[in-house]
C-alpha cells in the first residue's frame, strides 16, 4: 500500500461513517512505513465529524501539529463541524 491508497481507504471509511476504521488506518500507517499527510488527517477528522466524535477530531488536529502536518481549511472546517454536531460550539 501507499499513502494515496491508504487515504482512499480513509475516505471510504468517512463515507460509511466508520470513524473507528479511519483511526485504525492512520494508526497503522507507520507500521506500513507510510507518512500520514494532510489528506490522511482531513479524511479521519471528517470521519469523526460524521460519527459525532468531536473529541477525537480535535485530538487529530493536535496530532497533526505534533507531526508537523499543517491542517488545511478543510481540516479545520470538519473539526468545527464535529464540534457543532456534538453541541460543543
Backbone as XML, in Angstrom:
<?xml version="1.0"?>
<chain id="A" units="angstrom">
  <residue number="1" name="UNK">
    <atom name="N" x="0.824" y="-1.202" z="0.000"/>
    <atom name="CA" x="0.000" y="0.000" z="0.000"/>
    <atom name="C" x="0.866" y="1.263" z="0.000"/>
  </residue>
  <residue number="2" name="UNK">
    <atom name="N" x="0.312" y="2.338" z="-0.532"/>
    <atom name="CA" x="0.992" y="3.619" z="-0.458"/>
    <atom name="C" x="0.061" y="4.625" z="0.215"/>
  </residue>
  <residue number="3" name="UNK">
    <atom name="N" x="0.555" y="5.843" z="0.408"/>
    <atom name="CA" x="-0.232" y="6.856" z="1.106"/>
    <atom name="C" x="-1.524" y="7.171" z="0.361"/>
  </residue>
  <residue number="4" name="UNK">
    <atom name="N" x="-1.459" y="7.222" z="-0.961"/>
    <atom name="CA" x="-2.653" y="7.557" z="-1.745"/>
    <atom name="C" x="-3.741" y="6.504" z="-1.566"/>
  </residue>
  <residue number="5" name="UNK">
    <atom name="N" x="-3.376" y="5.230" z="-1.642"/>
    <atom name="CA" x="-4.390" y="4.185" z="-1.464"/>
    <atom name="C" x="-4.902" y="4.159" z="-0.027"/>
  </residue>
  <residue number="6" name="UNK">
    <atom name="N" x="-4.040" y="4.433" z="0.917"/>
    <atom name="CA" x="-4.470" y="4.487" z="2.314"/>
    <atom name="C" x="-5.449" y="5.639" z="2.521"/>
  </residue>
  <residue number="7" name="UNK">
    <atom name="N" x="-5.153" y="6.784" z="1.895"/>
    <atom name="CA" x="-6.051" y="7.934" z="2.005"/>
    <atom name="C" x="-7.410" y="7.634" z="1.373"/>
  </residue>
  <residue number="8" name="UNK">
    <atom name="N" x="-7.404" y="6.889" z="0.281"/>
    <atom name="CA" x="-8.668" y="6.498" z="-0.349"/>
    <atom name="C" x="-9.478" y="5.609" z="0.593"/>
  </residue>
  <residue number="9" name="UNK">
    <atom name="N" x="-8.796" y="4.718" z="1.297"/>
    <atom name="CA" x="-9.480" y="3.855" z="2.261"/>
    <atom name="C" x="-10.047" y="4.672" z="3.420"/>
  </residue>
  <residue number="10" name="UNK">
    <atom name="N" x="-9.293" y="5.664" z="3.881"/>
    <atom name="CA" x="-9.772" y="6.540" z="4.957"/>
    <atom name="C" x="-11.007" y="7.305" z="4.486"/>
  </residue>
  <residue number="11" name="UNK">
    <atom name="N" x="-10.963" y="7.791" z="3.267"/>
    <atom name="CA" x="-12.107" y="8.497" z="2.695"/>
    <atom name="C" x="-13.336" y="7.587" z="2.610"/>
  </residue>
  <residue number="12" name="UNK">
    <atom name="N" x="-13.130" y="6.340" z="2.244"/>
    <atom name="CA" x="-14.238" y="5.384" z="2.199"/>
    <atom name="C" x="-14.825" y="5.176" z="3.594"/>
  </residue>
  <residue number="13" name="UNK">
    <atom name="N" x="-13.958" y="5.132" z="4.600"/>
    <atom name="CA" x="-14.435" y="4.993" z="5.979"/>
    <atom name="C" x="-15.295" y="6.190" z="6.373"/>
  </residue>
  <residue number="14" name="UNK">
    <atom name="N" x="-14.878" y="7.374" z="5.946"/>
    <atom name="CA" x="-15.663" y="8.577" z="6.230"/>
    <atom name="C" x="-17.060" y="8.458" z="5.630"/>
  </residue>
  <residue number="15" name="UNK">
    <atom name="N" x="-17.129" y="8.056" z="4.376"/>
    <atom name="CA" x="-18.414" y="7.963" z="3.686"/>
    <atom name="C" x="-19.331" y="6.915" z="4.320"/>
  </residue>
  <residue number="16" name="UNK">
    <atom name="N" x="-18.734" y="5.890" z="4.909"/>
    <atom name="CA" x="-19.512" y="4.825" z="5.574"/>
    <atom name="C" x="-19.741" y="5.105" z="7.057"/>
  </residue>
  <residue number="17" name="UNK">
    <atom name="N" x="-19.264" y="6.273" z="7.516"/>
    <atom name="CA" x="-19.388" y="6.664" z="8.927"/>
    <atom name="C" x="-18.698" y="5.677" z="9.857"/>
  </residue>
  <residue number="18" name="UNK">
    <atom name="N" x="-17.556" y="5.199" z="9.427"/>
    <atom name="CA" x="-16.753" y="4.266" z="10.233"/>
    <atom name="C" x="-15.508" y="4.974" z="10.739"/>
  </residue>
  <residue number="19" name="UNK">
    <atom name="N" x="-15.689" y="5.917" z="11.662"/>
    <atom name="CA" x="-14.581" y="6.703" z="12.155"/>
    <atom name="C" x="-13.522" y="5.824" z="12.835"/>
  </residue>
  <residue number="20" name="UNK">
    <atom name="N" x="-13.965" y="4.732" z="13.474"/>
    <atom name="CA" x="-13.006" y="3.850" z="14.159"/>
    <atom name="C" x="-12.025" y="3.232" z="13.152"/>
  </residue>
  <residue number="21" name="UNK">
    <atom name="N" x="-12.540" y="2.856" z="11.991"/>
    <atom name="CA" x="-11.687" y="2.245" z="10.969"/>
    <atom name="C" x="-10.717" y="3.274" z="10.405"/>
  </residue>
  <residue number="22" name="UNK">
    <atom name="N" x="-11.199" y="4.507" z="10.243"/>
    <atom name="CA" x="-10.316" y="5.577" z="9.748"/>
    <atom name="C" x="-9.159" y="5.788" z="10.720"/>
  </residue>
  <residue number="23" name="UNK">
    <atom name="N" x="-9.465" y="5.785" z="12.011"/>
    <atom name="CA" x="-8.404" y="5.953" z="13.018"/>
    <atom name="C" x="-7.432" y="4.781" z="13.006"/>
  </residue>
  <residue number="24" name="UNK">
    <atom name="N" x="-7.961" y="3.582" z="12.815"/>
    <atom name="CA" x="-7.093" y="2.402" z="12.760"/>
    <atom name="C" x="-6.145" y="2.487" z="11.565"/>
  </residue>
  <residue number="25" name="UNK">
    <atom name="N" x="-6.653" y="2.971" z="10.437"/>
    <atom name="CA" x="-5.796" y="3.110" z="9.254"/>
    <atom name="C" x="-4.696" y="4.135" z="9.485"/>
  </residue>
  <residue number="26" name="UNK">
    <atom name="N" x="-5.024" y="5.249" z="10.109"/>
    <atom name="CA" x="-3.996" y="6.278" z="10.409"/>
    <atom name="C" x="-2.967" y="5.700" z="11.372"/>
  </residue>
  <residue number="27" name="UNK">
    <atom name="N" x="-3.437" y="5.015" z="12.394"/>
    <atom name="CA" x="-2.523" y="4.457" z="13.399"/>
    <atom name="C" x="-1.597" y="3.409" z="12.802"/>
  </residue>
  <residue number="28" name="UNK">
    <atom name="N" x="-2.055" y="2.717" z="11.782"/>
    <atom name="CA" x="-1.277" y="1.636" z="11.176"/>
    <atom name="C" x="-0.272" y="2.133" z="10.125"/>
  </residue>
  <residue number="29" name="UNK">
    <atom name="N" x="-0.393" y="3.391" z="9.732"/>
    <atom name="CA" x="0.475" y="3.903" z="8.669"/>
    <atom name="C" x="1.976" y="3.775" z="8.980"/>
  </residue>
  <residue number="30" name="UNK">
    <atom name="N" x="2.432" y="4.128" z="10.182"/>
    <atom name="CA" x="3.873" y="3.988" z="10.453"/>
    <atom name="C" x="4.379" y="2.549" z="10.315"/>
  </residue>
  <residue number="31" name="UNK">
    <atom name="N" x="3.550" y="1.587" z="10.712"/>
    <atom name="CA" x="3.955" y="0.186" z="10.586"/>
    <atom name="C" x="4.167" y="-0.179" z="9.123"/>
  </residue>
  <residue number="32" name="UNK">
    <atom name="N" x="3.384" y="0.442" z="8.254"/>
    <atom name="CA" x="3.499" y="0.208" z="6.809"/>
    <atom name="C" x="4.532" y="1.132" z="6.162"/>
  </residue>
  <residue number="33" name="UNK">
    <atom name="N" x="5.246" y="1.858" z="7.007"/>
    <atom name="CA" x="6.252" y="2.825" z="6.544"/>
    <atom name="C" x="5.653" y="3.909" z="5.653"/>
  </residue>
  <residue number="34" name="UNK">
    <atom name="N" x="4.459" y="4.355" z="6.062"/>
    <atom name="CA" x="3.770" y="5.425" z="5.359"/>
    <atom name="C" x="3.673" y="6.637" z="6.272"/>
  </residue>
  <residue number="35" name="UNK">
    <atom name="N" x="3.757" y="7.802" z="5.682"/>
    <atom name="CA" x="3.653" y="9.060" z="6.419"/>
    <atom name="C" x="2.258" y="9.632" z="6.203"/>
  </residue>
  <residue number="36" name="UNK">
    <atom name="N" x="1.517" y="9.831" z="7.278"/>
    <atom name="CA" x="0.203" y="10.459" z="7.163"/>
    <atom name="C" x="0.386" y="11.904" z="6.715"/>
  </residue>
  <residue number="37" name="UNK">
    <atom name="N" x="-0.445" y="12.333" z="5.767"/>
    <atom name="CA" x="-0.367" y="13.704" z="5.270"/>
    <atom name="C" x="-1.666" y="14.441" z="5.584"/>
  </residue>
  <residue number="38" name="UNK">
    <atom name="N" x="-1.781" y="15.649" z="5.084"/>
    <atom name="CA" x="-2.966" y="16.456" z="5.367"/>
    <atom name="C" x="-4.237" y="15.761" z="4.874"/>
  </residue>
  <residue number="39" name="UNK">
    <atom name="N" x="-4.148" y="15.004" z="3.786"/>
    <atom name="CA" x="-5.319" y="14.304" z="3.268"/>
    <atom name="C" x="-5.714" y="13.141" z="4.181"/>
  </residue>
  <residue number="40" name="UNK">
    <atom name="N" x="-4.726" y="12.452" z="4.722"/>
    <atom name="CA" x="-4.990" y="11.357" z="5.665"/>
    <atom name="C" x="-5.744" y="11.888" z="6.884"/>
  </residue>
  <residue number="41" name="UNK">
    <atom name="N" x="-5.178" y="12.938" z="7.473"/>
    <atom name="CA" x="-5.771" y="13.503" z="8.683"/>
    <atom name="C" x="-7.127" y="14.150" z="8.402"/>
  </residue>
  <residue number="42" name="UNK">
    <atom name="N" x="-7.238" y="14.868" z="7.298"/>
    <atom name="CA" x="-8.507" y="15.520" z="6.977"/>
    <atom name="C" x="-9.617" y="14.486" z="6.793"/>
  </residue>
  <residue number="43" name="UNK">
    <atom name="N" x="-9.292" y="13.384" z="6.146"/>
    <atom name="CA" x="-10.268" y="12.315" z="5.981"/>
    <atom name="C" x="-10.684" y="11.725" z="7.316"/>
  </residue>
  <residue number="44" name="UNK">
    <atom name="N" x="-9.726" y="11.539" z="8.198"/>
    <atom name="CA" x="-10.038" y="10.980" z="9.520"/>
    <atom name="C" x="-10.852" y="11.965" z="10.354"/>
  </residue>
  <residue number="45" name="UNK">
    <atom name="N" x="-10.504" y="13.255" z="10.280"/>
    <atom name="CA" x="-11.271" y="14.272" z="11.007"/>
    <atom name="C" x="-12.703" y="14.314" z="10.464"/>
  </residue>
  <residue number="46" name="UNK">
    <atom name="N" x="-12.850" y="14.228" z="9.162"/>
    <atom name="CA" x="-14.188" y="14.217" z="8.553"/>
    <atom name="C" x="-14.980" y="12.982" z="8.976"/>
  </residue>
  <residue number="47" name="UNK">
    <atom name="N" x="-14.297" y="11.854" z="9.078"/>
    <atom name="CA" x="-14.965" y="10.634" z="9.551"/>
    <atom name="C" x="-15.449" y="10.824" z="10.986"/>
  </residue>
  <residue number="48" name="UNK">
    <atom name="N" x="-14.639" y="11.470" z="11.810"/>
    <atom name="CA" x="-15.041" y="11.745" z="13.192"/>
    <atom name="C" x="-16.217" y="12.720" z="13.229"/>
  </residue>
  <residue number="49" name="UNK">
    <atom name="N" x="-16.206" y="13.678" z="12.311"/>
    <atom name="CA" x="-17.336" y="14.603" z="12.220"/>
    <atom name="C" x="-18.621" y="13.835" z="11.935"/>
  </residue>
  <residue number="50" name="UNK">
    <atom name="N" x="-18.576" y="12.933" z="10.963"/>
    <atom name="CA" x="-19.763" y="12.146" z="10.593"/>
    <atom name="C" x="-20.217" y="11.265" z="11.759"/>
  </residue>
  <residue number="51" name="UNK">
    <atom name="N" x="-19.246" y="10.811" z="12.562"/>
    <atom name="CA" x="-19.568" y="9.977" z="13.714"/>
    <atom name="C" x="-19.838" y="10.762" z="14.978"/>
  </residue>
  <residue number="52" name="UNK">
    <atom name="N" x="-19.871" y="12.103" z="14.859"/>
    <atom name="CA" x="-20.134" y="12.980" z="16.004"/>
    <atom name="C" x="-19.126" y="12.774" z="17.138"/>
  </residue>
  <residue number="53" name="UNK">
    <atom name="N" x="-17.888" y="12.564" z="16.748"/>
    <atom name="CA" x="-16.802" y="12.340" z="17.723"/>
    <atom name="C" x="-15.895" y="13.562" z="17.759"/>
  </residue>
  <residue number="54" name="UNK">
    <atom name="N" x="-16.431" y="14.670" z="18.295"/>
    <atom name="CA" x="-15.695" y="15.926" z="18.283"/>
    <atom name="C" x="-14.387" y="15.843" z="19.058"/>
  </residue>
  <residue number="55" name="UNK">
    <atom name="N" x="-14.375" y="15.073" z="20.172"/>
    <atom name="CA" x="-13.151" y="14.980" z="20.974"/>
    <atom name="C" x="-12.015" y="14.372" z="20.162"/>
  </residue>
  <residue number="56" name="UNK">
    <atom name="N" x="-12.331" y="13.323" z="19.436"/>
    <atom name="CA" x="-11.320" y="12.626" z="18.635"/>
    <atom name="C" x="-10.883" y="13.515" z="17.475"/>
  </residue>
  <residue number="57" name="UNK">
    <atom name="N" x="-11.820" y="14.241" z="16.879"/>
    <atom name="CA" x="-11.486" y="15.149" z="15.785"/>
    <atom name="C" x="-10.462" y="16.188" z="16.252"/>
  </residue>
  <residue number="58" name="UNK">
    <atom name="N" x="-10.687" y="16.752" z="17.439"/>
    <atom name="CA" x="-9.751" y="17.754" z="17.959"/>
    <atom name="C" x="-8.411" y="17.129" z="18.329"/>
  </residue>
  <residue number="59" name="UNK">
    <atom name="N" x="-8.427" y="15.902" z="18.803"/>
    <atom name="CA" x="-7.171" y="15.205" z="19.096"/>
    <atom name="C" x="-6.352" y="14.995" z="17.818"/>
  </residue>
  <residue number="60" name="UNK">
    <atom name="N" x="-7.039" y="14.688" z="16.727"/>
    <atom name="CA" x="-6.342" y="14.506" z="15.448"/>
    <atom name="C" x="-5.716" y="15.806" z="14.967"/>
  </residue>
  <residue number="61" name="UNK">
    <atom name="N" x="-6.416" y="16.920" z="15.135"/>
    <atom name="CA" x="-5.844" y="18.216" z="14.748"/>
    <atom name="C" x="-4.594" y="18.503" z="15.585"/>
  </residue>
  <residue number="62" name="UNK">
    <atom name="N" x="-4.657" y="18.201" z="16.874"/>
    <atom name="CA" x="-3.491" y="18.392" z="17.742"/>
    <atom name="C" x="-2.339" y="17.472" z="17.316"/>
  </residue>
  <residue number="63" name="UNK">
    <atom name="N" x="-2.666" y="16.246" z="16.959"/>
    <atom name="CA" x="-1.641" y="15.301" z="16.495"/>
    <atom name="C" x="-0.989" y="15.797" z="15.212"/>
  </residue>
  <residue number="64" name="UNK">
    <atom name="N" x="-1.778" y="16.382" z="14.338"/>
    <atom name="CA" x="-1.216" y="16.929" z="13.097"/>
    <atom name="C" x="-0.114" y="17.926" z="13.417"/>
  </residue>
  <residue number="65" name="UNK">
    <atom name="N" x="-0.376" y="18.805" z="14.354"/>
    <atom name="CA" x="0.611" y="19.820" z="14.723"/>
    <atom name="C" x="1.872" y="19.160" z="15.301"/>
  </residue>
  <residue number="66" name="UNK">
    <atom name="N" x="1.674" y="18.138" z="16.148"/>
    <atom name="CA" x="2.832" y="17.428" z="16.709"/>
    <atom name="C" x="3.654" y="16.751" z="15.616"/>
  </residue>
  <residue number="67" name="UNK">
    <atom name="N" x="2.971" y="16.264" z="14.587"/>
    <atom name="CA" x="3.647" y="15.560" z="13.492"/>
    <atom name="C" x="4.110" y="16.523" z="12.394"/>
  </residue>
  <residue number="68" name="UNK">
    <atom name="N" x="3.930" y="17.813" z="12.639"/>
    <atom name="CA" x="4.329" y="18.868" z="11.705"/>
    <atom name="C" x="3.627" y="18.748" z="10.355"/>
  </residue>
  <residue number="69" name="UNK">
    <atom name="N" x="2.336" y="18.407" z="10.419"/>
    <atom name="CA" x="1.472" y="18.395" z="9.243"/>
    <atom name="C" x="0.521" y="19.578" z="9.408"/>
  </residue>
  <residue number="70" name="UNK">
    <atom name="N" x="0.554" y="20.496" z="8.475"/>
    <atom name="CA" x="-0.271" y="21.703" z="8.580"/>
    <atom name="C" x="-1.728" y="21.402" z="8.225"/>
  </residue>
  <residue number="71" name="UNK">
    <atom name="N" x="-2.639" y="21.660" z="9.169"/>
    <atom name="CA" x="-4.060" y="21.464" z="8.863"/>
    <atom name="C" x="-4.505" y="22.426" z="7.759"/>
  </residue>
  <residue number="72" name="UNK">
    <atom name="N" x="-5.431" y="21.980" z="6.939"/>
    <atom name="CA" x="-5.967" y="22.816" z="5.869"/>
    <atom name="C" x="-7.293" y="23.423" z="6.325"/>
  </residue>
  <residue number="73" name="UNK">
    <atom name="N" x="-7.850" y="24.274" z="5.490"/>
    <atom name="CA" x="-9.163" y="24.838" z="5.806"/>
    <atom name="C" x="-10.219" y="23.733" z="5.855"/>
  </residue>
  <residue number="74" name="UNK">
    <atom name="N" x="-10.029" y="22.688" z="5.060"/>
    <atom name="CA" x="-10.952" y="21.545" z="5.089"/>
    <atom name="C" x="-10.858" y="20.829" z="6.442"/>
  </residue>
  <residue number="75" name="UNK">
    <atom name="N" x="-9.644" y="20.664" z="6.928"/>
    <atom name="CA" x="-9.442" y="20.024" z="8.231"/>
    <atom name="C" x="-10.138" y="20.819" z="9.326"/>
  </residue>
  <residue number="76" name="UNK">
    <atom name="N" x="-9.871" y="22.131" z="9.338"/>
    <atom name="CA" x="-10.475" y="22.981" z="10.360"/>
    <atom name="C" x="-12.002" y="23.007" z="10.234"/>
  </residue>
  <residue number="77" name="UNK">
    <atom name="N" x="-12.497" y="23.064" z="9.020"/>
    <atom name="CA" x="-13.946" y="23.069" z="8.808"/>
    <atom name="C" x="-14.606" y="21.807" z="9.341"/>
  </residue>
  <residue number="78" name="UNK">
    <atom name="N" x="-13.969" y="20.666" z="9.092"/>
    <atom name="CA" x="-14.512" y="19.393" z="9.587"/>
    <atom name="C" x="-14.461" y="19.342" z="11.109"/>
  </residue>
  <residue number="79" name="UNK">
    <atom name="N" x="-13.373" y="19.861" z="11.695"/>
    <atom name="CA" x="-13.256" y="19.863" z="13.152"/>
    <atom name="C" x="-14.319" y="20.770" z="13.775"/>
  </residue>
  <residue number="80" name="UNK">
    <atom name="N" x="-14.539" y="21.940" z="13.179"/>
    <atom name="CA" x="-15.563" y="22.856" z="13.676"/>
    <atom name="C" x="-16.943" y="22.218" z="13.554"/>
  </residue>
  <residue number="81" name="UNK">
    <atom name="N" x="-17.191" y="21.573" z="12.423"/>
    <atom name="CA" x="-18.476" y="20.910" z="12.216"/>
    <atom name="C" x="-18.681" y="19.781" z="13.213"/>
  </residue>
  <residue number="82" name="UNK">
    <atom name="N" x="-17.608" y="19.058" z="13.532"/>
    <atom name="CA" x="-17.698" y="17.979" z="14.521"/>
    <atom name="C" x="-18.111" y="18.559" z="15.881"/>
  </residue>
  <residue number="83" name="UNK">
    <atom name="N" x="-17.534" y="19.697" z="16.234"/>
    <atom name="CA" x="-17.896" y="20.337" z="17.497"/>
    <atom name="C" x="-19.351" y="20.795" z="17.471"/>
  </residue>
  <residue number="84" name="UNK">
    <atom name="N" x="-19.760" y="21.344" z="16.348"/>
    <atom name="CA" x="-21.142" y="21.804" z="16.214"/>
    <atom name="C" x="-22.120" y="20.630" z="16.347"/>
  </residue>
  <residue number="85" name="UNK">
    <atom name="N" x="-21.812" y="19.539" z="15.668"/>
    <atom name="CA" x="-22.697" y="18.366" z="15.712"/>
    <atom name="C" x="-22.705" y="17.730" z="17.102"/>
  </residue>
  <residue number="86" name="UNK">
    <atom name="N" x="-21.595" y="17.887" z="17.813"/>
    <atom name="CA" x="-21.515" y="17.364" z="19.173"/>
    <atom name="C" x="-21.998" y="18.380" z="20.208"/>
  </residue>
  <residue number="87" name="UNK">
    <atom name="N" x="-22.567" y="19.478" z="19.742"/>
    <atom name="CA" x="-23.083" y="20.552" z="20.591"/>
    <atom name="C" x="-22.007" y="21.067" z="21.534"/>
  </residue>
  <residue number="88" name="UNK">
    <atom name="N" x="-20.813" y="21.237" z="20.994"/>
    <atom name="CA" x="-19.704" y="21.760" z="21.786"/>
    <atom name="C" x="-19.205" y="23.065" z="21.194"/>
  </residue>
  <residue number="89" name="UNK">
    <atom name="N" x="-20.051" y="23.756" z="20.495"/>
    <atom name="CA" x="-19.652" y="25.010" z="19.861"/>
    <atom name="C" x="-20.324" y="26.160" z="20.539"/>
  </residue>
</chain>
